[in-house]
Amino acid sequence: MKGKAIVLWSGGKDCNLALHLAKQEGYEIIALVTFCSESTEFRAHPKEWMELQSKSLGIPHLLLQIQEPFAENYEVQLRKLKEQLEIEVLVSGDISEVHGNSNWISERAKAVGLKTFLPLWHTEREEVMSLLLKFDFEVMLTMIKTPWLEEHFPGRTIDPDLLEEFRTLGLQNGLDLCGEQGEYHTMVLNGPGYRSPIALKNFKITKFEELVHLSEMSLSLDGDYKVPTLEKHKICVNCGVPFSCYTQGCWCAELPMIMPMENITDCLCPNCLKATINQKLVENNLKPIE
């Protein structure tokens, strides 16, 4: 193995392809990580869809909220992931500069001492699409932006016929074959590593300003797959004692969920969390836990 890695995750074609290529390269994938802000609406990349991908792939999915200033907060979260998951590498499906900007996430990773693996960076658009077809990814358009594409495109899957339409539109209106300027977004239903395909049975088409996207979707997965428990190594922000928490079956789930964490920037160890909860219980004239 080349090292432990996380994959930046949207559920779309590029991150799925990057995940597959990272596995082929020998990286040990620890988690799929999605960064979002408080205002993120997940129109193009539904959270439920990403959770089903996580189950089918058998890789934990972490949804982490960030806020402004974004560069600083990305670095804070990446540093936590590096320390807690003991990762060395960040994998991203970025293909090229967007609006002339450099690879922003690589700069954030470098600032916290993480390496990056960008298997699609500066790859020709035709090659990216060729790889998707070669590896039998089932990719669906979930959102399009007018005027590049019309409202009948969401719900279609990427195949040779659709790619030919994209090429024609590229000559007519400048559509990027991979949608790199936001012309369209995708989600993956099936591909390498998926134990079962995700089924999309019903959906509606919704318009929002210049965007047209799938909504009210009925998603399912054939199989009751379990996602591996992810152990996160932490340092208590109160007493400095090392401890571990888990994505499933964590010890904190047995404690009262009264959320006494207003001024706490990260997790507390079992002893400190119990003491903080008891303090809150006493303040509310409730019996403290043993």
C-alpha positions in Angstrom: 0.0 0.0 0.0 1.2 3.5 -0.8 -0.5 5.1 2.2 -3.7 6.0 3.9 -5.9 8.4 1.9 -9.2 10.2 1.9 -11.2 11.0 -1.2 -12.9 14.4 -1.6 -16.5 13.3 -2.4 -19.4 14.7 -4.3 -20.7 11.4 -5.6 -20.2 12.5 -9.2 -18.2 11.1 -12.0 -14.8 12.6 -11.4 -14.5 11.7 -7.7 -15.7 8.1 -8.4 -13.1 7.8 -11.2 -10.4 9.2 -9.0 -11.3 6.7 -6.2 -11.0 3.8 -8.6 -7.6 5.1 -10.0 -6.4 5.7 -6.5 -7.2 2.1 -5.5 -5.5 0.8 -8.6 -2.4 2.9 -7.7 -2.3 1.1 -4.3 -3.7 3.7 -1.9 -5.7 2.6 1.2 -8.9 4.6 1.1 -10.0 5.4 4.7 -13.0 7.6 4.0 -15.0 9.7 1.5 -15.1 13.3 2.7 -17.7 15.9 1.7 -17.2 19.6 2.7 -20.2 21.8 2.8 -21.3 25.1 4.2 -24.4 25.9 6.2 -26.1 27.1 3.0 -25.3 24.1 0.9 -28.6 22.7 -0.6 -27.3 19.5 -2.3 -29.5 20.0 -5.4 -26.9 18.3 -7.7 -25.4 15.9 -5.2 -28.1 14.6 -2.8 -26.9 13.5 0.6 -29.0 10.4 0.6 -27.4 9.3 -2.7 -23.9 9.8 -1.3 -24.8 7.7 1.8 -26.0 4.9 -0.5 -22.7 5.1 -2.4 -20.9 4.8 0.9 -22.8 1.7 1.8 -22.4 0.1 -1.6 -18.6 0.9 -1.7 -18.1 -0.1 1.9 -16.2 3.1 2.7 -17.3 5.5 5.5 -18.6 8.9 4.4 -17.9 12.0 6.4 -19.9 15.2 5.9 -18.0 18.1 7.4 -19.3 21.7 7.7 -17.0 24.6 6.9 -17.6 28.3 7.1 -15.8 31.5 6.1 -12.9 32.2 5.9 -13.0 29.1 3.8 -9.2 28.6 3.2 -8.5 28.7 6.9 -11.4 26.4 7.8 -10.6 23.9 5.1 -7.1 23.7 6.6 -8.4 23.3 10.1 -10.6 20.4 9.0 -7.9 18.8 6.9 -5.5 19.0 9.8 -8.0 17.2 12.1 -8.5 14.5 9.5 -4.8 14.0 9.2 -4.4 13.7 12.9 -7.5 11.7 13.7 -7.5 9.3 10.8 -3.7 9.1 10.4 -3.9 9.8 6.7 -1.1 10.9 4.5 -2.8 11.6 1.1 -5.8 13.6 -0.2 -7.3 12.2 -3.4 -9.3 14.6 -5.6 -11.0 14.2 -9.0 -10.1 17.8 -10.1 -9.5 17.9 -13.9 -8.4 21.5 -14.5 -8.3 25.1 -13.3 -11.8 26.5 -12.8 -12.2 30.2 -14.0 -8.4 30.4 -14.2 -7.7 29.5 -10.6 -5.0 27.1 -9.5 -5.7 23.8 -7.7 -7.1 25.3 -4.6 -7.4 22.1 -2.6 -3.8 21.1 -3.2 -2.7 24.4 -1.6 -4.9 23.7 1.5 -3.5 20.1 1.7 0.1 21.3 1.4 -0.4 23.8 4.2 -1.2 21.0 6.6 1.4 18.5 5.4 -0.8 16.3 3.3 0.2 14.9 -0.1 -2.3 15.0 -3.0 -3.1 12.4 -5.7 -4.9 14.0 -8.6 -5.1 11.3 -11.2 -7.3 13.3 -13.6 -5.4 16.7 -13.4 -4.9 18.1 -16.9 -6.1 14.9 -18.5 -7.8 15.5 -21.8 -11.6 15.7 -21.6 -12.0 12.9 -24.2 -9.7 10.7 -22.1 -11.7 11.3 -18.9 -14.9 10.3 -20.6 -13.3 7.3 -22.3 -12.1 6.0 -18.9 -15.7 6.3 -17.5 -17.0 4.2 -20.3 -14.0 1.8 -20.1 -14.6 1.1 -16.4 -18.4 0.7 -16.9 -19.4 3.6 -14.6 -23.2 4.3 -14.7 -23.3 8.1 -14.5 -26.5 10.2 -14.5 -26.9 13.9 -15.1 -28.6 15.3 -12.0 -28.4 19.0 -12.8 -27.8 21.2 -15.9 -27.3 24.9 -16.4 -29.0 26.8 -19.2 -28.2 27.9 -21.9 -25.6 25.2 -22.4 -28.1 22.3 -21.9 -31.9 22.1 -22.0 -34.3 20.7 -19.4 -34.7 17.3 -21.0 -31.0 16.4 -20.1 -31.3 15.7 -16.3 -32.0 12.0 -15.8 -30.0 10.9 -18.8 -26.9 8.6 -18.4 -23.5 9.2 -20.0 -23.1 6.9 -23.0 -21.5 7.3 -26.5 -24.7 8.9 -27.9 -24.8 11.6 -25.1 -21.1 12.3 -25.6 -21.7 12.9 -29.3 -24.4 15.4 -28.4 -22.1 17.1 -26.0 -19.4 17.4 -28.7 -21.9 19.0 -31.1 -23.1 21.4 -28.4 -19.5 22.2 -27.6 -19.0 23.5 -31.1 -22.2 25.5 -30.9 -22.2 27.0 -27.5 -18.8 26.2 -25.9 -20.1 23.4 -23.6 -17.1 21.7 -21.8 -17.3 18.0 -22.4 -16.7 17.3 -18.7 -18.9 20.1 -17.5 -15.9 21.8 -15.8 -17.4 25.3 -15.8 -20.6 24.1 -14.1 -22.6 23.3 -17.3 -23.8 20.1 -15.7 -23.4 17.9 -12.6 -23.6 14.1 -12.2 -24.1 11.3 -9.7 -22.9 7.7 -10.1 -25.3 4.8 -9.8 -22.8 1.9 -10.3 -19.2 1.3 -11.1 -16.0 -0.5 -9.9 -16.2 -1.3 -6.2 -20.0 -1.0 -6.0 -21.4 -4.2 -4.4 -24.8 -3.3 -5.7 -26.1 -0.6 -8.0 -28.1 2.3 -6.7 -31.6 2.3 -8.1 -33.4 5.5 -9.0 -37.1 4.6 -9.5 -38.8 8.0 -9.6 -37.9 11.7 -9.8 -39.2 15.1 -10.8 -37.6 17.8 -12.8 -37.3 21.2 -10.9 -36.2 24.5 -12.3 -34.3 27.0 -10.1 -33.2 30.2 -11.9 -30.9 29.0 -14.7 -30.6 25.5 -13.2 -32.7 22.4 -13.9 -32.2 19.4 -11.5 -33.7 16.2 -10.3 -35.9 16.4 -7.2 -38.2 14.2 -5.1 -36.1 11.1 -5.9 -36.8 7.6 -4.9 -33.5 5.9 -4.2 -32.7 2.4 -3.0 -29.9 -0.1 -2.7 -30.3 -3.9 -3.1 -28.6 -5.2 -0.1 -28.2 -4.4 3.6 -24.5 -3.5 3.5 -22.6 -2.3 6.5 -20.1 0.5 6.4 -16.9 -0.2 8.4 -16.6 1.6 11.7 -14.1 4.4 11.4 -11.9 5.0 14.5 -10.9 8.6 15.0 -8.0 9.4 17.3 -8.5 12.6 19.2 -7.1 14.7 22.0 -9.6 16.1 24.5 -9.8 19.9 24.2 -10.5 20.2 27.9 -7.9 17.9 29.6 -5.6 17.0 26.8 -6.0 13.2 27.2 -5.9 11.1 24.0 -9.1 9.1 23.2 -10.9 7.5 20.3 -14.4 8.0 18.9 -16.1 6.0 16.2 -18.5 6.6 13.3 -20.7 3.7 14.5 -21.5 2.4 18.0 -19.5 5.2 19.7 -19.5 5.4 23.5 -21.0 8.9 23.3 -24.2 7.5 22.0 -25.0 6.1 25.4 -24.9 9.5 27.0 -27.8 12.0 27.2 -28.0 14.0 24.0 -28.5 17.4 25.6 -25.8 19.1 23.4 -23.8 21.1 26.0 -21.2 22.0 23.4 -21.8 25.7 22.6 -18.3 26.9 23.3 -16.4 23.7 22.5 -14.5 23.5 19.3 -13.9 19.8 19.2 -14.7 16.6 21.1 -14.3 15.9 24.8 -13.0 12.6 26.2 -15.5 10.3 28.0 -14.7 11.8 31.5 -14.9 15.4 30.5 -18.0 14.9 28.3 -19.8 13.2 31.2 -18.8 16.0 33.6 -20.1 18.6 31.2 -23.4 16.8 30.7 -23.8 16.4 34.5 -23.2 20.1 35.0 -25.9 20.8 32.4 -28.3 18.4 34.0 -27.8 19.9 37.5 -28.4 23.4 36.1 -31.8 22.2 34.8 -32.7 20.4 38.1 -32.2 17.0 36.6 -30.5 14.0 38.1 -26.9 13.6 37.0 -25.8 10.3 35.4 -23.6 7.9 37.3 
